[in-house]
Amino acid sequence: MGTLQARLAAGASIPAHPLALDADGRFDERAQTALTRYYAASGVDGVAVGVHTTQFDLHEDRGLLSTVWEGAAETADRAGWDAVLVAGLVGDVRQAVEEAELAAGLGYDAVLLCPWGMTERTERTLLERAAAVGEVLPTIGFYLQDDVGGMRLGRSYWTALLDQPSTAAVKAAPFDRYRTNDVARALAEHDRWNEVVLLTGNDDAIVHDLVTPTRVTVGGQQREVRIRGGLLGQWAVGARSAARLRATAVAEADAGSVSTSTLASASDLVEVNAAVFDVLGGFAGCVAGVNEVLRQQGLLQSAHCLSPRERVSPGQSALIAEVLAEFPDLLDQQFIAENRDRWLA
């Protein structure tokens, strides 16, 4: 686990890999491979597969889940990309452990503990599942926002999760500054404060998280916890720009001087995210919105999702077209146009 934590602590950009479906809603292996090639070429540090952006319903088809996990690993290997591979797990202990074993066999480095699909979802059952899965692979805790299936988790929960030696990192994605602060302070006050890595998953506050330290005093000594990277659905689009923006924001924060240009990029990225994640629609089209960006860019045939509940909201396609036109650099427009045909070949 030491190598994994060292890579994450150095600052990692990890997109949440989408699932490619064709116009008839069938798995599109060609487009799926092209997406992984895009991430490999964009300078990000890895991918998370089987997570919310990949669609949690994927886990209902174990054969397809295995195909998608294996495809990402093999495509990364063929591209010569030393990617951090994170598998998103769902379900109760038995299912989650079986999925972890499958992911381990395919060469994945860690698992993201997604709360979806559990029969009884409480802090106790989440901790029990984390411990069981941690016997197979290092784990990444996950604070998921309520609007897409998350739940409130107290600071004591994060302390207990950090007590587990298999916890390598925590992804804070509650879209809530108070809850994000709970995670950051729980880590800063913990004995493993300089061992476990904190990742941003707050797609609406990416740059803010990357430049904001959390400082606490423990035993008369000041500790500082910094978020230097993230695992994000937003980074499934504009991945090359994301890798560069992450590096710039972290370097400026390290130097103690964050530029107004970087802060302006933060505001622009929030505007992009509002369209992609369907804020006006209450996040109903957040997964389909990621697919719609990639469809408009020609990497996907459609924005279809496995579940009919997941669809682009009325007016969302137009909003996405507007941000693609207004912020082409943030969404890798030229980079994708120049390489799309090669990735799809």
Buried (B, 14 or more C-beta within 10 A) or exposed (E): BEEBBEBBBEBBBBBBBBBBBBEEEEBBEEBBBBBBBBBBBBBBBBBBBBBBBBBBBBBBEEEBBBBBBBBBBBBBBEBEBEBBBBBBBBBBBEBBBBBBBBBBEBBBBBBBBBBBBBEEBEBEBBBEBBBBBBEBBBBBBBBBBEBBBBBEBEBEBBEBBBEBEBBBBBBBBBBBEEBBBBBBBBBBBBEEBEBBBBBBBBBBBBBBBBBBEBEBEEEEEEBEBBBBBBBBBBBBBBBBBBBBBBBBBBEBBEEEEBEEEBBEBBEBBBBBBBBBBBBBBEBBBBBBBBBBBBBBBBBBBBBBBBBEEBBBBEEBBEBBBEBBEEBBBBBBBEBBEEBBEEBBE
